[in-house]
Amino acid sequence: MIKLPVDFNIEERRTQATELFKEGYNCCQAVVLTFADILEDNNLSSKELLTTIASGFGGGMGRLREVCGAFSGTVMMASFICPAVDRTDKKTKMENYALVQEFAAQFREANGGSIVCRELLGLPPGVMEKPEPSDRTAQYYQKRPCAEMVGNAAAIVAQKLIDQSK
């Protein structure tokens, strides 16, 4: 549970996020940066912070079956490999987005042509699932290609890291 300051105010956070976006941060950065002070005050370790940030992306973002969680992990890693932290630096933003697009092309090639969870799993459009995660049984792993996609995603990132270290 995240501890909030006593003066925490929704409208101030709304305004801050809007201002950060107008300053040039991308939409995701603007939302997350709005709460940076709270995250810092809660003293999360690197592993806890990364696990926390990534936790809502499983199941195609909270079992919405939208963008694949494994692909979302490659996007997060693209942000570490090629960070775009200076909101005024269009060149680094372009390089970051280019890497994300490169990862998307590689992920699609390795996983049947999509980055969308529902499509990768062959699920019908428009079906809303309950938020309860699936039990990780032998049957689950037999019917879901997710473990292979996770491995493919990690291999894509690992190859990029190797290529950059040369």
N, C-alpha and C positions, 0 to 999 in steps of 0.2 A: 504494500500500500504506500503510495507516494504521500509524503507529508507536505501540506500546503502552508504557505505563510498566512498569518492572521489577516493580512490586508488583501488577500487574493480576490481579484475582481474580474468577472467574465468580460465585461465591456472593455476594460483596459487591455485584456488579452486579445480580444477581437480587433481592437484598434491597432495594437502592436503588430499582429500578423498581417493586417492590411498594409500597414506602413512598410514592413519588411519586404512584402511583395512589390510594392511600388518603388522601393529602393533598388530592385533588381534581383532579389533572391527568387529562386523558382518557387512554385506553389508548395511543394513538399518542404523545402527548406524554411519557408516563411512560417509554416505551421509549427514545425519542430523547434525552430529557433525561438519561437514565442515562449517556449517552456524550458529553455536551456538553464535558466537560473534555478529552477526547481530540480532539474535532474542533477545539477552540480551539488545542490544542497543535500541530496539524498545519497551521496557518496557510493555510487555503484561502481563495481570493478569493471574492467574492460569486458570480461566474459559476461557478466550480468547485464551490462549495458547492451552489448551486441545481441544477446539472447532476448532481452526485452524488446529491443527495436524490431527484431525479426519475428517475434512471436505472433503477431496478427496477420502475417503474410501466408501462413499455411492454408492449404485447401483453396488456393486461388483467392486469397485475401479473405480470411475468416469464413471459409467454406462457401463463399459466394460463387466459387468456380470461375473466377475471372482470370486475371494474370497469374500464371503458375508461380507458386511459391519458390520453386527451384530457380526459375528465371529471375524472380525478384531478388534472390540472393546474389545472382550474377550482377544485377544492377547495383546492389549495395556495394559489392566488391569493386565494380567499375568506379565507384565514387571514391574508393581508397586508392585505386591504381592511378586514376587520373582525376584528382579532386578539382572541383570548380567552387572554390570557397570565396574568391574575390568577386563580389556581385557585379563589379564594373568590368571585369575581364571577359569580353566576349570570346576571345580565342580559347581560353581554358574551358568555358562552357561548351563551345563547339567541339573541342576535343573530347570532353566527357560524353556528350551526346553521341558523338561518332563512335566511341567505344561501346556505349550501350547498344547502338544499332548494329555494330559488328557482332557483339555477343548475341543479339537477337537472331541475326542471320545464322550464326553457328548453332544456336540452340534449336532453331527451327529445323535446320538440316539434320541434326542429330536425333531429333525427337518427333518426326512425323509432320513437320511443316507448320507448327503453331507454337505460340507462347501462352495460349489460353487454356487454362486447366480443363474446363468443360469439354473443349474440342480434343484435347490430349487424352481424356478419359472416355471419349465417345458418349458423353451424357447429352440428353436432349436440352435444347435451349429453353430458358424460362422456368425451369424447375428450381424452386428454392428449397435448399436443404436446411435441416435443423443445425444449430451451431455445435451440437455434440460431436466431438472428434471420433473418428472410427477407431475401434480396437485394433491394435497391431497384432493380428493373428497370422498364422501361416496362410489362411484363406485370403486375408487382406492382401498380402504380398503377392499371391498368385494372380489376383484379378486386377491389381493396380500396377502400372508401370512406373510409379513414382520413385522407387529406389533407384532404378536405372536412370531416370531423368535427373535426380539429385547427383548421381555420380557423373553424368554427362556435364552437368552445370559446373561441378567442381573441376572437372578436367579442362573445360574451356577457360576458367579463371587461372588454373595452374599453368596452362600452356602460355597464357598471356604474361604471367609473372616470369616464367622462364625466358620468354622472348625479350622481355624488357630488361632482364638482368645481363643479357649478352652485350 
